């Protein structure tokens, strides 16, 4: 399987899509990223990242139906692929291994 190379923001967006209980689309991903990270981000940054993750094979998408609520516009829904799930598991394993390698008390030395 292809090795996962993701930037930090890509990882966050992928985690948000994976954690969506309903179907993920641009606005709810954008809201969740801001809420979970405390960052102010643009919608275009989220859209660009969603499409980039789809190009990498970590997400797939489909167009939903048009609604009156959205003035007849359709939403694009994103879903985690098996490659995306594998990438997240690989990243989690790497991070866990790195965290376990930090000697006891090192983080506390800095008052964190």
MOPAC internal coordinates of N, CA, C and O (Angstrom, degrees):
PM7 1SCF
backbone

  N    0.0000 0     0.00 0     0.00 0    0    0    0
  C    1.4552 1     0.00 0     0.00 0    1    0    0
  C    1.5243 1   109.16 1     0.00 0    2    1    0
  O    1.2310 1   121.56 1   -31.25 1    3    2    1
  N    1.2951 1   114.61 1   148.75 1    3    2    1
  C    1.4580 1   121.48 1  -178.24 1    5    3    2
  C    1.5212 1   110.96 1   -65.45 1    6    5    3
  O    1.2310 1   120.76 1   -41.63 1    7    6    5
  N    1.3321 1   116.15 1   138.37 1    7    6    5
  C    1.4544 1   121.53 1   179.49 1    9    7    6
  C    1.5280 1   109.44 1   -75.60 1   10    9    7
  O    1.2310 1   121.30 1   -38.03 1   11   10    9
  N    1.3160 1   115.12 1   141.97 1   11   10    9
  C    1.4615 1   120.89 1  -176.94 1   13   11   10
  C    1.5147 1   111.26 1   -85.56 1   14   13   11
  O    1.2310 1   120.64 1   -58.50 1   15   14   13
  N    1.3010 1   116.39 1   121.50 1   15   14   13
  C    1.4499 1   121.43 1   171.45 1   17   15   14
  C    1.5139 1   106.85 1  -120.81 1   18   17   15
  O    1.2310 1   121.41 1   -75.67 1   19   18   17
  N    1.3045 1   114.90 1   104.33 1   19   18   17
  C    1.4541 1   120.53 1  -177.31 1   21   19   18
  C    1.5176 1   109.89 1  -126.22 1   22   21   19
  O    1.2310 1   121.23 1   -37.73 1   23   22   21
  N    1.3254 1   115.25 1   142.27 1   23   22   21
  C    1.4498 1   120.22 1   171.29 1   25   23   22
  C    1.5194 1   108.50 1   -76.29 1   26   25   23
  O    1.2310 1   120.82 1   -12.59 1   27   26   25
  N    1.3324 1   116.05 1   167.41 1   27   26   25
  C    1.4603 1   120.31 1  -177.80 1   29   27   26
  C    1.5221 1   111.61 1   -60.61 1   30   29   27
  O    1.2310 1   119.81 1   136.78 1   31   30   29
  N    1.3386 1   117.98 1   -43.22 1   31   30   29
  C    1.4561 1   120.17 1  -179.28 1   33   31   30
  C    1.5310 1   110.87 1   -68.41 1   34   33   31
  O    1.2310 1   120.36 1   142.70 1   35   34   33
  N    1.3267 1   116.92 1   -37.30 1   35   34   33
  C    1.4664 1   120.04 1   176.47 1   37   35   34
  C    1.5288 1   110.32 1   -61.67 1   38   37   35
  O    1.2310 1   120.76 1   138.51 1   39   38   37
  N    1.3173 1   116.16 1   -41.49 1   39   38   37
  C    1.4639 1   120.18 1   179.49 1   41   39   38
  C    1.5284 1   110.19 1   -62.36 1   42   41   39
  O    1.2310 1   120.30 1   136.01 1   43   42   41
  N    1.3250 1   117.04 1   -43.99 1   43   42   41
  C    1.4663 1   120.54 1  -179.92 1   45   43   42
  C    1.5283 1   110.44 1   -62.26 1   46   45   43
  O    1.2310 1   120.25 1   133.77 1   47   46   45
  N    1.3276 1   117.12 1   -46.23 1   47   46   45
  C    1.4662 1   120.28 1  -179.69 1   49   47   46
  C    1.5299 1   110.16 1   -63.20 1   50   49   47
  O    1.2310 1   120.23 1   138.43 1   51   50   49
  N    1.3207 1   117.16 1   -41.57 1   51   50   49
  C    1.4624 1   120.57 1   178.85 1   53   51   50
  C    1.5360 1   110.47 1   -63.19 1   54   53   51
  O    1.2310 1   120.13 1   138.50 1   55   54   53
  N    1.3200 1   117.35 1   -41.50 1   55   54   53
  C    1.4683 1   120.75 1   177.34 1   57   55   54
  C    1.5229 1   111.37 1   -63.14 1   58   57   55
  O    1.2310 1   120.45 1   139.56 1   59   58   57
  N    1.3200 1   116.75 1   -40.44 1   59   58   57
  C    1.4688 1   120.08 1   179.33 1   61   59   58
  C    1.5287 1   110.00 1   -64.47 1   62   61   59
  O    1.2310 1   120.09 1   134.98 1   63   62   61
  N    1.3179 1   117.43 1   -45.02 1   63   62   61
  C    1.4744 1   119.41 1   178.36 1   65   63   62
  C    1.5275 1   109.72 1   -60.83 1   66   65   63
  O    1.2310 1   120.29 1   136.51 1   67   66   65
  N    1.3252 1   117.05 1   -43.49 1   67   66   65
  C    1.4669 1   120.76 1  -179.47 1   69   67   66
  C    1.5239 1   111.70 1   -63.36 1   70   69   67
  O    1.2310 1   120.19 1   147.87 1   71   70   69
  N    1.3250 1   117.23 1   -32.13 1   71   70   69
  C    1.4611 1   120.21 1  -176.12 1   73   71   70
  C    1.5232 1   113.69 1   -88.71 1   74   73   71
  O    1.2310 1   119.82 1   175.18 1   75   74   73
  N    1.3253 1   117.94 1    -4.82 1   75   74   73
  C    1.4710 1   120.54 1  -179.85 1   77   75   74
  C    1.5278 1   109.74 1   -67.70 1   78   77   75
  O    1.2310 1   121.32 1   -54.46 1   79   78   77
  N    1.3111 1   115.09 1   125.54 1   79   78   77
  C    1.4609 1   119.74 1   177.73 1   81   79   78
  C    1.5255 1   110.65 1   -77.73 1   82   81   79
  O    1.2310 1   120.87 1   150.38 1   83   82   81
  N    1.3063 1   115.95 1   -29.62 1   83   82   81
  C    1.4567 1   121.54 1   174.47 1   85   83   82
  C    1.5228 1   106.95 1  -103.43 1   86   85   83
  O    1.2310 1   120.35 1     2.20 1   87   86   85
  N    1.2930 1   116.93 1  -177.80 1   87   86   85
  C    1.4567 1   119.32 1   179.00 1   89   87   86
  C    1.5306 1   109.74 1   -67.74 1   90   89   87
  O    1.2310 1   121.02 1   -39.92 1   91   90   89
  N    1.3108 1   115.65 1   140.08 1   91   90   89
  C    1.4598 1   121.47 1  -178.26 1   93   91   90
  C    1.5302 1   109.78 1   -89.46 1   94   93   91
  O    1.2310 1   120.77 1   -45.47 1   95   94   93
  N    1.3244 1   116.13 1   134.53 1   95   94   93
  C    1.4598 1   121.70 1   173.57 1   97   95   94
  C    1.5230 1   107.41 1  -142.05 1   98   97   95
  O    1.2310 1   120.42 1   -10.02 1   99   98   97
  N    1.2903 1   116.81 1   169.98 1   99   98   97
  C    1.4560 1   122.56 1  -170.54 1  101   99   98
  C    1.5134 1   115.57 1   -45.98 1  102  101   99
  O    1.2310 1   120.14 1   128.11 1  103  102  101
  N    1.3359 1   117.34 1   -51.89 1  103  102  101
  C    1.4652 1   120.03 1  -174.30 1  105  103  102
  C    1.5243 1   111.47 1   -66.47 1  106  105  103
  O    1.2310 1   119.83 1   134.48 1  107  106  105
  N    1.3418 1   117.93 1   -45.52 1  107  106  105
  C    1.4744 1   116.35 1  -177.54 1  109  107  106
  C    1.5346 1   111.65 1   -70.97 1  110  109  107
  O    1.2310 1   119.73 1   150.37 1  111  110  109
  N    1.3162 1   118.12 1   -29.63 1  111  110  109
  C    1.4635 1   119.90 1   174.52 1  113  111  110
  C    1.5254 1   109.36 1   -67.10 1  114  113  111
  O    1.2310 1   120.18 1   134.06 1  115  114  113
  N    1.3156 1   117.26 1   -45.94 1  115  114  113
  C    1.4706 1   122.80 1   178.90 1  117  115  114
  C    1.5355 1   110.58 1   -57.49 1  118  117  115
  O    1.2310 1   120.20 1   134.13 1  119  118  117
  N    1.3479 1   117.22 1   -45.87 1  119  118  117
  C    1.4624 1   120.83 1   179.27 1  121  119  118
  C    1.5240 1   111.41 1   -63.76 1  122  121  119
  O    1.2310 1   120.25 1   135.99 1  123  122  121
  N    1.3178 1   117.13 1   -44.01 1  123  122  121
  C    1.4641 1   120.62 1  -178.12 1  125  123  122
  C    1.5322 1   112.09 1   -67.05 1  126  125  123
  O    1.2310 1   120.39 1   140.03 1  127  126  125
  N    1.3153 1   116.87 1   -39.97 1  127  126  125
  C    1.4704 1   119.28 1   178.99 1  129  127  126
  C    1.5233 1   109.47 1   -61.50 1  130  129  127
  O    1.2310 1   120.45 1   135.75 1  131  130  129
  N    1.3311 1   116.75 1   -44.25 1  131  130  129
  C    1.4727 1   119.90 1   179.53 1  133  131  130
  C    1.5196 1   111.23 1   -64.97 1  134  133  131
  O    1.2310 1   120.69 1   136.00 1  135  134  133
  N    1.3320 1   116.29 1   -44.00 1  135  134  133
  C    1.4657 1   120.47 1  -178.50 1  137  135  134
  C    1.5308 1   111.41 1   -65.85 1  138  137  135
  O    1.2310 1   120.31 1   136.87 1  139  138  137
  N    1.3084 1   117.02 1   -43.13 1  139  138  137
  C    1.4677 1   120.59 1  -175.96 1  141  139  138
  C    1.5232 1   113.13 1   -76.04 1  142  141  139
  O    1.2310 1   119.90 1   151.17 1  143  142  141
  N    1.3319 1   117.80 1   -28.83 1  143  142  141
  C    1.4638 1   120.13 1  -175.95 1  145  143  142
  C    1.5197 1   113.53 1  -105.78 1  146  145  143
  O    1.2310 1   120.02 1   162.02 1  147  146  145
  N    1.3359 1   117.56 1   -17.98 1  147  146  145
  C    1.4557 1   120.53 1  -176.41 1  149  147  146
  C    1.5197 1   112.75 1    74.43 1  150  149  147
  O    1.2310 1   120.16 1  -167.31 1  151  150  149
  N    1.3154 1   117.30 1    12.69 1  151  150  149
  C    1.4610 1   122.06 1  -179.94 1  153  151  150
  C    1.5232 1   111.03 1   -95.53 1  154  153  151
  O    1.2310 1   121.23 1   -30.16 1  155  154  153
  N    1.3050 1   115.25 1   149.84 1  155  154  153
  C    1.4618 1   120.94 1   169.97 1  157  155  154
  C    1.5202 1   106.33 1   -94.47 1  158  157  155
  O    1.2310 1   120.58 1   -59.75 1  159  158  157
  N    1.2996 1   116.50 1   120.25 1  159  158  157
  C    1.4630 1   121.11 1  -179.53 1  161  159  158
  C    1.5176 1   109.03 1  -130.52 1  162  161  159
  O    1.2310 1   121.08 1   -18.32 1  163  162  161
  N    1.3012 1   115.53 1   161.68 1  163  162  161
  C    1.4552 1   119.33 1   178.96 1  165  163  162
  C    1.5296 1   109.86 1   -92.90 1  166  165  163
  O    1.2310 1   122.00 1   -25.50 1  167  166  165
  N    1.3198 1   113.78 1   154.50 1  167  166  165
  C    1.4660 1   119.68 1   176.75 1  169  167  166
  C    1.5317 1   110.23 1   -63.19 1  170  169  167
  O    1.2310 1   120.78 1   144.14 1  171  170  169
  N    1.3299 1   116.10 1   -35.86 1  171  170  169
  C    1.4656 1   118.54 1  -178.52 1  173  171  170
  C    1.5347 1   110.98 1   -66.00 1  174  173  171
  O    1.2310 1   119.89 1   147.66 1  175  174  173
  N    1.3249 1   117.82 1   -32.34 1  175  174  173
  C    1.4709 1   120.28 1   176.52 1  177  175  174
  C    1.5259 1   110.38 1   -64.45 1  178  177  175
  O    1.2310 1   120.75 1   140.63 1  179  178  177
  N    1.3164 1   116.18 1   -39.37 1  179  178  177
  C    1.4702 1   120.33 1   178.58 1  181  179  178
  C    1.5240 1   110.19 1   -67.72 1  182  181  179
  O    1.2310 1   120.55 1   132.80 1  183  182  181
  N    1.3356 1   116.55 1   -47.20 1  183  182  181
  C    1.4676 1   119.29 1  -179.72 1  185  183  182
  C    1.5356 1   111.02 1   -60.48 1  186  185  183
  O    1.2310 1   120.29 1   134.74 1  187  186  185
  N    1.3123 1   117.04 1   -45.26 1  187  186  185
  C    1.4678 1   119.89 1   179.93 1  189  187  186
  C    1.5252 1   110.79 1   -59.95 1  190  189  187
  O    1.2310 1   120.78 1   139.51 1  191  190  189
  N    1.3184 1   116.12 1   -40.49 1  191  190  189
  C    1.4667 1   120.61 1  -179.47 1  193  191  190
  C    1.5282 1   111.46 1   -69.49 1  194  193  191
  O    1.2310 1   120.52 1   138.87 1  195  194  193
  N    1.3381 1   116.62 1   -41.13 1  195  194  193
  C    1.4681 1   119.14 1   177.65 1  197  195  194
  C    1.5282 1   110.76 1   -59.52 1  198  197  195
  O    1.2310 1   120.29 1   134.27 1  199  198  197
  N    1.3262 1   117.06 1   -45.73 1  199  198  197
  C    1.4669 1   120.26 1  -179.63 1  201  199  198
  C    1.5283 1   111.64 1   -67.38 1  202  201  199
  O    1.2310 1   120.34 1   143.12 1  203  202  201
  N    1.3401 1   116.96 1   -36.88 1  203  202  201
  C    1.4588 1   120.06 1   177.95 1  205  203  202
  C    1.5363 1   110.63 1   -65.33 1  206  205  203
  O    1.2310 1   120.50 1   138.75 1  207  206  205
  N    1.3326 1   116.65 1   -41.25 1  207  206  205
  C    1.4655 1   120.48 1   177.78 1  209  207  206
  C    1.5313 1   110.98 1   -65.48 1  210  209  207
  O    1.2310 1   120.73 1   147.01 1  211  210  209
  N    1.3289 1   116.22 1   -32.99 1  211  210  209
  C    1.4667 1   119.44 1   176.10 1  213  211  210
  C    1.5332 1   109.96 1   -68.72 1  214  213  211
  O    1.2310 1   120.40 1   138.88 1  215  214  213
  N    1.3184 1   116.83 1   -41.12 1  215  214  213
  C    1.4730 1   120.23 1   177.99 1  217  215  214
  C    1.5264 1   111.25 1   -62.05 1  218  217  215
  O    1.2310 1   120.70 1   145.73 1  219  218  217
  N    1.3316 1   116.27 1   -34.27 1  219  218  217
  C    1.4668 1   120.92 1   179.44 1  221  219  218
  C    1.5255 1   112.32 1   -77.80 1  222  221  219
  O    1.2310 1   120.37 1   171.49 1  223  222  221
  N    1.3344 1   116.90 1    -8.51 1  223  222  221
  C    1.4562 1   121.20 1   178.32 1  225  223  222
  C    1.5151 1   114.34 1    88.50 1  226  225  223
  O    1.2310 1   120.13 1  -169.80 1  227  226  225
  N    1.3311 1   117.36 1    10.20 1  227  226  225
  C    1.4592 1   120.60 1  -178.93 1  229  227  226
  C    1.5304 1   112.73 1   -89.26 1  230  229  227
  O    1.2310 1   120.22 1   163.15 1  231  230  229
  N    1.3211 1   117.18 1   -16.85 1  231  230  229
  C    1.4631 1   122.91 1   176.75 1  233  231  230
  C    1.5171 1   108.04 1  -135.28 1  234  233  231
  O    1.2310 1   120.91 1   -25.04 1  235  234  233
  N    1.3269 1   115.86 1   154.96 1  235  234  233
  C    1.4542 1   119.34 1   164.49 1  237  235  234
  C    1.5185 1   107.23 1  -127.95 1  238  237  235
  O    1.2310 1   120.77 1   -13.96 1  239  238  237
  N    1.3123 1   116.14 1   166.04 1  239  238  237
  C    1.4598 1   118.74 1  -175.29 1  241  239  238
  C    1.5198 1   110.43 1  -143.87 1  242  241  239
  O    1.2310 1   122.20 1   -18.55 1  243  242  241
  N    1.3056 1   113.38 1   161.45 1  243  242  241
  C    1.4609 1   120.69 1   172.85 1  245  243  242
  C    1.5257 1   108.28 1  -148.27 1  246  245  243
  O    1.2310 1   121.32 1   -23.70 1  247  246  245
  N    1.3104 1   115.08 1   156.30 1  247  246  245
  C    1.4686 1   120.21 1   179.27 1  249  247  246
  C    1.5230 1   108.79 1   -88.34 1  250  249  247
  O    1.2310 1   120.97 1   -46.65 1  251  250  249
  N    1.3427 1   115.76 1   133.35 1  251  250  249
  C    1.4599 1   121.29 1   174.71 1  253  251  250
  C    1.5200 1   109.47 1   -85.50 1  254  253  251
  O    1.2310 1   120.93 1    -1.28 1  255  254  253
  N    1.3081 1   115.83 1   178.72 1  255  254  253
  C    1.4547 1   120.43 1   179.03 1  257  255  254
  C    1.5181 1   111.67 1   -76.94 1  258  257  255
  O    1.2310 1   120.81 1   -19.23 1  259  258  257
  N    1.3049 1   116.05 1   160.77 1  259  258  257
  C    1.4709 1   120.07 1   178.05 1  261  259  258
  C    1.5226 1   108.68 1   -77.15 1  262  261  259
  O    1.2310 1   121.05 1   -30.57 1  263  262  261
  N    1.3209 1   115.59 1   149.43 1  263  262  261
  C    1.4631 1   120.63 1   179.30 1  265  263  262
  C    1.5198 1   109.39 1  -129.77 1  266  265  263
  O    1.2310 1   121.26 1   -26.20 1  267  266  265
  N    1.3293 1   115.20 1   153.80 1  267  266  265
  C    1.4646 1   119.37 1   176.17 1  269  267  266
  C    1.5231 1   110.04 1   -67.13 1  270  269  267
  O    1.2310 1   121.21 1   145.47 1  271  270  269
  N    1.3535 1   115.28 1   -34.53 1  271  270  269
  C    1.4692 1   121.11 1   179.61 1  273  271  270
  C    1.5233 1   111.06 1   -54.73 1  274  273  271
  O    1.2310 1   120.60 1   145.83 1  275  274  273
  N    1.3185 1   116.45 1   -34.17 1  275  274  273
  C    1.4616 1   121.21 1  -178.26 1  277  275  274
  C    1.5224 1   111.90 1  -102.93 1  278  277  275
  O    1.2310 1   120.49 1  -160.16 1  279  278  277
  N    1.3244 1   116.67 1    19.84 1  279  278  277
  C    1.4604 1   120.23 1   177.76 1  281  279  278
  C    1.5237 1   112.46 1    65.98 1  282  281  279
  O    1.2310 1   120.63 1  -148.52 1  283  282  281
  N    1.3185 1   116.41 1    31.48 1  283  282  281
  C    1.4606 1   120.97 1   178.42 1  285  283  282
  C    1.5170 1   114.19 1    84.89 1  286  285  283
  O    1.2310 1   120.32 1   179.00 1  287  286  285
  N    1.3404 1   116.99 1    -1.00 1  287  286  285
  C    1.4689 1   119.28 1   179.20 1  289  287  286
  C    1.5255 1   110.31 1   -80.53 1  290  289  287
  O    1.2310 1   120.92 1   -24.15 1  291  290  289
  N    1.2933 1   115.85 1   155.85 1  291  290  289
  C    1.4573 1   121.99 1  -179.91 1  293  291  290
  C    1.5261 1   110.01 1  -103.81 1  294  293  291
  O    1.2310 1   120.83 1   -25.31 1  295  294  293
  N    1.3300 1   116.02 1   154.69 1  295  294  293
  C    1.4717 1   121.48 1   176.46 1  297  295  294
  C    1.5195 1   108.40 1  -104.02 1  298  297  295
  O    1.2310 1   121.48 1   -32.35 1  299  298  297
  N    1.3311 1   114.78 1   147.65 1  299  298  297
  C    1.4641 1   120.36 1   171.41 1  301  299  298
  C    1.5222 1   107.42 1   -99.64 1  302  301  299
  O    1.2310 1   121.06 1   -56.66 1  303  302  301
  N    1.3305 1   115.58 1   123.34 1  303  302  301
  C    1.4600 1   121.65 1  -178.92 1  305  303  302
  C    1.5278 1   110.09 1  -101.25 1  306  305  303
  O    1.2310 1   121.10 1   -40.13 1  307  306  305
  N    1.3321 1   115.50 1   139.87 1  307  306  305
  C    1.4627 1   122.18 1  -177.41 1  309  307  306
  C    1.5306 1   110.29 1  -115.20 1  310  309  307
  O    1.2310 1   121.75 1   -35.87 1  311  310  309
  N    1.3196 1   114.26 1   144.13 1  311  310  309
  C    1.4623 1   120.18 1  -178.98 1  313  311  310
  C    1.5278 1   108.86 1  -138.91 1  314  313  311
  O    1.2310 1   121.10 1   -36.13 1  315  314  313
  N    1.3160 1   115.51 1   143.87 1  315  314  313
  C    1.4538 1   121.89 1   177.87 1  317  315  314
  C    1.5254 1   110.22 1   -66.59 1  318  317  315
  O    1.2310 1   120.06 1   -42.69 1  319  318  317
  N    1.3222 1   117.49 1   137.31 1  319  318  317
  C    1.4669 1   121.79 1   175.18 1  321  319  318
  C    1.5315 1   109.10 1   -96.27 1  322  321  319
  O    1.2310 1   119.61 1   -11.71 1  323  322  321
  N    1.3103 1   118.35 1   168.29 1  323  322  321
  C    1.4774 1   119.36 1   174.54 1  325  323  322
  C    1.5378 1   111.28 1   -57.53 1  326  325  323
  O    1.2310 1   119.84 1   142.67 1  327  326  325
  N    1.3276 1   117.91 1   -37.33 1  327  326  325
  C    1.4738 1   120.29 1   177.52 1  329  327  326
  C    1.5268 1   110.64 1   -64.83 1  330  329  327
  O    1.2310 1   120.04 1   143.54 1  331  330  329
  N    1.3324 1   117.53 1   -36.46 1  331  330  329
  C    1.4655 1   121.21 1   177.01 1  333  331  330
  C    1.5164 1   111.31 1   -66.60 1  334  333  331
  O    1.2310 1   120.38 1   137.61 1  335  334  333
  N    1.3310 1   116.87 1   -42.39 1  335  334  333
  C    1.4663 1   120.49 1   178.15 1  337  335  334
  C    1.5238 1   110.37 1   -63.80 1  338  337  335
  O    1.2310 1   120.39 1   138.84 1  339  338  337
  N    1.3262 1   116.86 1   -41.16 1  339  338  337
  C    1.4634 1   120.56 1   178.11 1  341  339  338
  C    1.5367 1   110.37 1   -63.22 1  342  341  339
  O    1.2310 1   120.65 1   138.06 1  343  342  341
  N    1.3265 1   116.36 1   -41.94 1  343  342  341
  C    1.4688 1   120.16 1   179.31 1  345  343  342
  C    1.5233 1   110.91 1   -60.30 1  346  345  343
  O    1.2310 1   120.29 1   136.26 1  347  346  345
  N    1.3295 1   117.06 1   -43.74 1  347  346  345
  C    1.4650 1   120.11 1   179.90 1  349  347  346
  C    1.5293 1   111.29 1   -65.42 1  350  349  347
  O    1.2310 1   120.46 1   139.70 1  351  350  349
  N    1.3171 1   116.73 1   -40.30 1  351  350  349
  C    1.4701 1   119.40 1   178.56 1  353  351  350
  C    1.5248 1   110.87 1   -64.72 1  354  353  351
  O    1.2310 1   120.70 1   140.26 1  355  354  353
  N    1.3234 1   116.27 1   -39.74 1  355  354  353
  C    1.4567 1   120.50 1   179.47 1  357  355  354
  C    1.5358 1   110.95 1   -65.13 1  358  357  355
  O    1.2310 1   120.63 1   136.56 1  359  358  357
  N    1.3114 1   116.40 1   -43.44 1  359  358  357
  C    1.4685 1   120.99 1   178.89 1  361  359  358
  C    1.5287 1   110.37 1   -63.52 1  362  361  359
  O    1.2310 1   120.70 1   136.27 1  363  362  361
  N    1.3287 1   116.26 1   -43.73 1  363  362  361
  C    1.4643 1   119.74 1   179.32 1  365  363  362
  C    1.5257 1   110.56 1   -60.73 1  366  365  363
  O    1.2310 1   120.37 1   137.53 1  367  366  365
  N    1.3192 1   116.90 1   -42.47 1  367  366  365
  C    1.4712 1   120.35 1  -179.59 1  369  367  366
  C    1.5322 1   110.89 1   -63.98 1  370  369  367
  O    1.2310 1   120.42 1   137.14 1  371  370  369
  N    1.3220 1   116.81 1   -42.86 1  371  370  369
  C    1.4687 1   120.55 1   179.61 1  373  371  370
  C    1.5232 1   110.68 1   -63.59 1  374  373  371
  O    1.2310 1   121.07 1   134.03 1  375  374  373
  N    1.3312 1   115.56 1   -45.97 1  375  374  373
  C    1.4762 1   119.15 1  -179.59 1  377  375  374
  C    1.5276 1   111.37 1   -63.83 1  378  377  375
  O    1.2310 1   120.29 1   137.37 1  379  378  377
  N    1.3215 1   117.06 1   -42.63 1  379  378  377
  C    1.4689 1   120.53 1   179.48 1  381  379  378
  C    1.5292 1   110.78 1   -60.76 1  382  381  379
  O    1.2310 1   121.28 1   136.98 1  383  382  381
  N    1.3285 1   115.17 1   -43.02 1  383  382  381
  C    1.4719 1   119.94 1   179.44 1  385  383  382
  C    1.5263 1   110.56 1   -62.79 1  386  385  383
  O    1.2310 1   120.33 1   137.44 1  387  386  385
  N    1.3249 1   116.97 1   -42.56 1  387  386  385
  C    1.4702 1   120.79 1   178.81 1  389  387  386
  C    1.5310 1   111.20 1   -64.93 1  390  389  387
  O    1.2310 1   120.25 1   136.84 1  391  390  389
  N    1.3404 1   117.12 1   -43.16 1  391  390  389
  C    1.4631 1   120.44 1   179.53 1  393  391  390
  C    1.5174 1   110.85 1   -63.09 1  394  393  391
  O    1.2310 1   120.49 1   140.16 1  395  394  393
  N    1.3292 1   116.67 1   -39.84 1  395  394  393
  C    1.4643 1   120.22 1  -179.92 1  397  395  394
  C    1.5320 1   111.62 1   -67.53 1  398  397  395
  O    1.2310 1   120.30 1   158.82 1  399  398  397
  N    1.3277 1   117.02 1   -21.18 1  399  398  397
  C    1.4612 1   121.04 1   180.00 1  401  399  398
  C    1.5176 1   113.92 1   -81.77 1  402  401  399
  O    1.2310 1   120.03 1   170.80 1  403  402  401
  N    1.3148 1   117.55 1    -9.20 1  403  402  401
  C    1.4736 1   120.76 1   179.30 1  405  403  402
  C    1.5270 1   108.41 1   -76.41 1  406  405  403
  O    1.2310 1   120.12 1   -56.68 1  407  406  405
  N    1.3316 1   117.38 1   123.32 1  407  406  405
  C    1.4728 1   119.61 1   179.34 1  409  407  406
  C    1.5313 1   111.60 1   -59.43 1  410  409  407
  O    1.2310 1   121.91 1   -33.94 1  411  410  409
  N    1.3234 1   113.95 1   146.06 1  411  410  409
  C    1.4645 1   121.11 1  -179.88 1  413  411  410
  C    1.5345 1   110.72 1   -53.50 1  414  413  411
  O    1.2310 1   119.93 1   -49.88 1  415  414  413
  N    1.3011 1   117.73 1   130.12 1  415  414  413
  C    1.4569 1   122.29 1   174.47 1  417  415  414
  C    1.5143 1   115.49 1    90.11 1  418  417  415
  O    1.2310 1   119.04 1   168.55 1  419  418  417
  N    1.3157 1   119.44 1   -11.45 1  419  418  417
  C    1.4633 1   120.71 1  -178.19 1  421  419  418
  C    1.5305 1   111.12 1   -61.67 1  422  421  419
  O    1.2310 1   120.13 1   135.30 1  423  422  421
  N    1.2919 1   117.36 1   -44.70 1  423  422  421
  C    1.4705 1   120.72 1  -178.97 1  425  423  422
  C    1.5282 1   109.90 1   -65.11 1  426  425  423
  O    1.2310 1   120.06 1   139.72 1  427  426  425
  N    1.3349 1   117.49 1   -40.28 1  427  426  425
  C    1.4614 1   121.19 1  -179.03 1  429  427  426
  C    1.5294 1   111.74 1   -65.71 1  430  429  427
  O    1.2310 1   119.72 1   155.29 1  431  430  429
  N    1.3463 1   118.14 1   -24.71 1  431  430  429
  C    1.4692 1   120.55 1   179.10 1  433  431  430
  C    1.5242 1   111.94 1   -59.64 1  434  433  431
  O    1.2310 1   121.12 1   154.25 1  435  434  433
  N    1.3113 1   115.47 1   -25.75 1  435  434  433
  C    1.4612 1   119.79 1  -178.19 1  437  435  434
  C    1.5250 1   112.10 1   -97.23 1  438  437  435
  O    1.2310 1   120.22 1  -171.68 1  439  438  437
  N    1.3156 1   117.19 1     8.32 1  439  438  437
  C    1.4545 1   120.82 1   176.97 1  441  439  438
  C    1.5104 1   113.85 1    73.19 1  442  441  439
  O    1.2310 1   120.74 1  -158.02 1  443  442  441
  N    1.3106 1   116.19 1    21.98 1  443  442  441
  C    1.4671 1   120.11 1   179.86 1  445  443  442
  C    1.5041 1   109.62 1   -94.89 1  446  445  443
  O    1.2310 1   120.10 1   180.00 1  447  446  445

